[in-house]
């Protein structure tokens, strides 16, 4: 599902205009992004939790030249953990 399809589905289910649904989806995504950028977590009970995780620096391999080693720097990356209700819904079909 693309973002446009998602916005259309939100508009249909919430009886909002397409423009208002687009603004709501954009605000939702911006809020999550800003919270994670600031080091916080966003949790939706039953759905899941958005958080950041620290990844240590490590050595990797250049895929074009497997004999060449490359240094991959430490980074903070986003992580999503699915909640129990979401897991059950997906598992149950």
ROMI-596230 format. One line per 5 residues: number of its first residue (from 1); their letters; for each residue x, y, z of N, C-alpha, C. Coordinates in nm, 4 decimals. Each point is the difference from the previous one (the first is absolute). Last residue first. Layout:
% ROMI-596230
NUM = A = X Y Z X Y Z X Y Z ~ ...
***
This chain:
% ROMI-596230
93 = XXXXX = -0.4987 -1.3897 1.0108 -0.0451 0.0265 -0.1357 -0.1110 0.0947 0.0041 ~ 0.2760 -0.1762 0.3704 -0.1321 -0.0570 -0.0233 -0.0525 0.0217 -0.1401 ~ 0.4148 0.1882 0.1422 0.0110 -0.1452 0.0081 -0.1328 -0.0675 -0.0328 ~ 0.0192 0.4711 0.0334 0.0740 -0.0449 -0.1177 0.0064 -0.1525 -0.0040 ~ -0.2029 0.1996 0.3741 -0.0783 0.0319 -0.1187 0.0683 -0.0512 -0.1255
88 = XXXXX = 0.2272 -0.0373 0.4143 -0.1153 -0.0924 -0.0077 -0.0813 0.0225 -0.1252 ~ 0.3558 0.2980 0.0913 0.0524 -0.1334 -0.0300 -0.1137 -0.1001 -0.0167 ~ -0.1139 0.4312 0.1431 0.0418 0.0010 -0.1398 0.0524 -0.1370 -0.0414 ~ -0.1089 0.0604 0.4518 -0.1215 0.0034 -0.0814 0.0330 -0.0012 -0.1488 ~ 0.3596 0.0218 0.3172 -0.0670 -0.1302 -0.0011 -0.1261 -0.0010 -0.0870
83 = XXXXX = 0.3962 0.3448 -0.1276 -0.0718 -0.0341 0.1214 -0.0782 -0.1293 -0.0161 ~ 0.4753 0.1751 -0.2517 -0.1437 -0.0213 -0.0131 -0.0606 -0.0406 0.1333 ~ 0.4382 0.3080 -0.1123 -0.0342 -0.1271 0.0621 -0.1517 -0.0143 -0.0050 ~ 0.4155 0.3060 -0.2589 -0.1414 -0.0179 0.0309 -0.0191 -0.1391 0.0577 ~ 0.4197 0.3997 -0.0870 -0.0404 -0.1395 0.0194 -0.1491 -0.0026 0.0318
78 = XXXXX = 0.4453 0.3469 -0.2023 -0.1355 -0.0222 0.0488 -0.0318 -0.1487 0.0088 ~ 0.5069 0.2101 0.0682 -0.0945 -0.0411 -0.1028 -0.1402 -0.0181 0.0588 ~ 0.5383 0.2136 0.0714 -0.1271 -0.0173 0.0695 -0.1048 -0.0264 -0.1082 ~ 0.5545 -0.1042 -0.0138 -0.1153 0.0782 -0.0428 -0.1184 -0.0262 0.0916 ~ 0.5822 -0.0850 -0.1232 -0.1122 -0.0161 0.0926 -0.1140 0.0912 -0.0459
73 = XXXXX = 0.3419 -0.1550 -0.3851 -0.0021 0.0772 0.1244 -0.1229 -0.0319 0.0872 ~ 0.2979 -0.2994 -0.3498 -0.1368 0.0504 0.0066 -0.0115 0.0727 0.1338 ~ 0.4254 -0.1607 -0.3443 -0.0445 0.0352 0.1349 -0.1415 0.0575 -0.0088 ~ 0.2497 -0.3732 -0.3375 -0.0390 0.1396 0.0169 -0.0493 0.0214 0.1422 ~ 0.3141 -0.3679 -0.3406 -0.0748 0.0251 0.1236 -0.0317 0.1495 0.0076
68 = XXXXX = 0.1183 -0.3587 -0.4254 0.0183 0.1330 0.0599 -0.0911 0.0165 0.1224 ~ -0.0041 -0.3833 -0.2914 0.1251 -0.0024 0.0760 0.0257 0.1327 0.0708 ~ -0.3826 -0.0798 -0.2963 -0.0110 -0.0680 0.1298 0.1295 -0.0062 0.0813 ~ -0.2183 0.3268 -0.3710 0.1336 -0.0581 0.0144 0.0049 -0.0680 0.1372 ~ -0.4026 0.1854 -0.1386 0.0616 -0.0037 -0.1331 0.1387 -0.0619 0.0021
63 = XXXXX = -0.2554 0.0691 0.4047 -0.0605 -0.1040 -0.0831 0.0583 -0.0080 -0.1414 ~ 0.2366 0.1409 0.4740 -0.0447 0.0663 -0.1213 -0.0601 -0.1060 -0.0925 ~ 0.0133 -0.0424 0.5418 0.0672 -0.0439 -0.1223 -0.0607 0.0754 -0.1178 ~ 0.0588 0.1258 0.5603 -0.0834 -0.0647 -0.1003 0.0835 -0.0372 -0.1211 ~ 0.0312 0.1525 0.5682 0.0671 -0.0184 -0.1286 -0.0945 -0.0750 -0.0934
58 = XXXXX = -0.1497 0.3429 0.4164 0.0434 -0.1356 -0.0322 0.0722 -0.0015 -0.1343 ~ -0.2687 0.3101 0.4367 0.0862 0.0018 -0.1175 0.0487 -0.1419 -0.0250 ~ -0.4703 0.0527 0.2535 0.1437 0.0189 0.0198 0.0736 0.0065 -0.1341 ~ -0.5158 0.1485 0.1254 0.0716 -0.1069 -0.0700 0.1492 0.0292 0.0118 ~ -0.4853 0.1426 0.2706 0.1386 0.0332 -0.0325 0.0659 -0.1208 -0.0652
53 = XXXXX = -0.5340 0.1564 -0.0007 0.0951 -0.0973 0.0513 0.1399 0.0432 -0.0433 ~ -0.5556 0.1960 0.0648 0.1296 0.0010 -0.0668 0.0915 -0.1001 0.0684 ~ -0.5642 -0.0027 -0.0676 0.1091 0.0458 0.0855 0.1282 0.0050 -0.0818 ~ -0.5771 -0.1217 0.0035 0.1080 0.0557 -0.0805 0.1057 0.0504 0.0966 ~ -0.4156 -0.3822 0.0495 0.0822 0.1056 0.0568 0.1095 0.0401 -0.0990
48 = XXXXX = -0.5377 -0.2515 -0.0022 0.1446 -0.0130 -0.0029 0.0697 0.1220 0.0554 ~ -0.4896 -0.1818 0.0109 0.0506 0.0127 -0.1372 0.1502 -0.0184 -0.0063 ~ -0.2341 -0.0163 0.4213 -0.0552 -0.1026 -0.0874 0.0538 0.0055 -0.1416 ~ 0.0504 0.4376 0.2665 -0.0330 -0.1245 0.0678 -0.0693 -0.0958 -0.0963 ~ 0.3525 0.3738 -0.1227 -0.1437 -0.0153 -0.0179 -0.0362 -0.1368 0.0570
43 = XXXXX = 0.4480 0.3680 0.0317 -0.0630 -0.1299 0.0219 -0.1505 0.0087 -0.0189 ~ 0.5122 0.2591 -0.0806 -0.1423 0.0175 -0.0265 -0.0636 -0.1377 0.0101 ~ 0.4830 0.2690 0.1899 -0.0691 -0.1168 -0.0539 -0.1454 0.0367 -0.0248 ~ 0.4843 0.3218 0.0169 -0.1144 -0.0577 0.0694 -0.0551 -0.1234 -0.0691 ~ 0.3672 0.3174 -0.1354 0.0400 -0.1082 0.0894 -0.1141 -0.0659 0.0752
38 = XXXXX = 0.0058 0.3544 -0.3568 0.0311 0.0519 0.1330 0.0376 -0.1079 0.1008 ~ -0.1348 -0.1138 -0.4388 0.1186 0.0847 -0.0165 0.0446 0.0549 0.1349 ~ -0.4050 -0.2393 -0.0188 0.1161 -0.0893 -0.0096 0.1297 0.0792 -0.0141 ~ -0.4006 0.2459 0.0011 0.0175 -0.0646 0.1300 0.1217 -0.0917 -0.0013 ~ -0.1297 0.2040 -0.4054 0.0552 0.0991 0.0932 0.0258 -0.0614 0.1377
33 = XXXXX = -0.2142 -0.2707 -0.3270 0.1379 0.0315 -0.0391 0.0654 0.0961 0.0985 ~ -0.4592 -0.0978 0.0550 0.0822 -0.1178 0.0325 0.1466 0.0291 -0.0305 ~ -0.3020 0.3303 -0.1259 0.0052 -0.0101 0.1462 0.0855 -0.1180 0.0427 ~ -0.0887 0.0599 -0.4596 0.0927 0.1022 0.0494 0.0154 -0.0078 0.1510 ~ -0.3204 -0.2809 -0.2075 0.1366 -0.0418 -0.0327 0.1040 0.0994 0.0511
28 = XXXXX = -0.4572 0.1120 0.0570 0.0295 -0.1234 0.0729 0.1457 -0.0415 -0.0228 ~ -0.1709 0.3560 -0.2538 0.0224 0.0410 0.1393 0.0379 -0.1196 0.0863 ~ -0.1216 -0.0855 -0.4473 0.1282 0.0719 0.0056 0.0329 0.0421 0.1430 ~ -0.4206 -0.1939 -0.0749 0.1059 -0.1005 -0.0151 0.1367 0.0661 0.0075 ~ -0.3699 0.2857 0.0056 0.0032 -0.0811 0.1219 0.1112 -0.1041 -0.0062
23 = XXXXX = -0.0857 0.2632 -0.3824 0.0597 0.0823 0.1059 0.0129 -0.0798 0.1294 ~ -0.2235 -0.2064 -0.3554 0.1418 0.0150 -0.0321 0.0731 0.0813 0.1058 ~ -0.4674 -0.0356 0.0283 0.0626 -0.1286 0.0355 0.1500 0.0049 -0.0276 ~ -0.2543 0.3687 -0.1345 0.0082 -0.0053 0.1464 0.0658 -0.1302 0.0472 ~ -0.0787 0.0488 -0.4633 0.0987 0.0989 0.0440 0.0180 -0.0044 0.1516
18 = XXXXX = -0.3352 -0.2660 -0.2003 0.1334 -0.0511 -0.0319 0.1093 0.0927 0.0485 ~ -0.4536 0.0111 0.2687 0.0363 0.0249 -0.1391 0.1399 -0.0563 -0.0226 ~ -0.2910 -0.2410 0.3692 0.0678 0.1284 -0.0203 0.0190 0.0213 -0.1491 ~ -0.1858 -0.3920 0.2565 -0.0914 0.0943 -0.0639 0.0585 0.1409 -0.0047 ~ 0.2008 -0.4321 0.1464 -0.0260 0.1065 0.0980 -0.0988 0.1046 -0.0514
13 = XXXXX = 0.1435 -0.3817 -0.2663 -0.0417 -0.0545 0.1296 -0.0380 0.1089 0.1008 ~ 0.1635 0.1209 -0.4376 -0.1230 -0.0786 -0.0126 -0.0517 -0.0456 0.1363 ~ 0.4159 0.2230 -0.0243 -0.1087 0.0921 -0.0346 -0.1329 -0.0738 -0.0051 ~ 0.3877 -0.2549 0.0587 -0.0284 0.0773 0.1218 -0.1165 0.0951 -0.0260 ~ 0.1587 -0.2340 -0.3697 -0.0692 -0.0912 0.0917 -0.0352 0.0698 0.1313
8 = XXXXX = 0.2582 0.2370 -0.3161 -0.1346 -0.0223 -0.0544 -0.0813 -0.0906 0.0926 ~ 0.4528 0.0671 0.1030 -0.0759 0.1230 0.0242 -0.1439 -0.0167 -0.0498 ~ 0.2961 -0.3488 -0.0964 -0.0268 0.0056 0.1431 -0.0846 0.1218 0.0344 ~ 0.1567 -0.0454 -0.4377 -0.1050 -0.0985 0.0256 -0.0396 0.0010 0.1478 ~ 0.3612 0.2693 -0.1238 -0.1234 0.0523 -0.0592 -0.1168 -0.0949 0.0236
3 = XXX = 0.4318 -0.1372 0.1329 -0.0505 0.1053 0.0878 -0.1320 0.0562 -0.0544 ~ 0.0962 -0.4996 -0.1393 0.0762 0.1240 -0.0067 -0.0607 0.1027 0.0951 ~ 0.0062 -0.5567 0.0027 -0.0850 0.1167 0.0000 0.0899 0.1235 0.0000
***
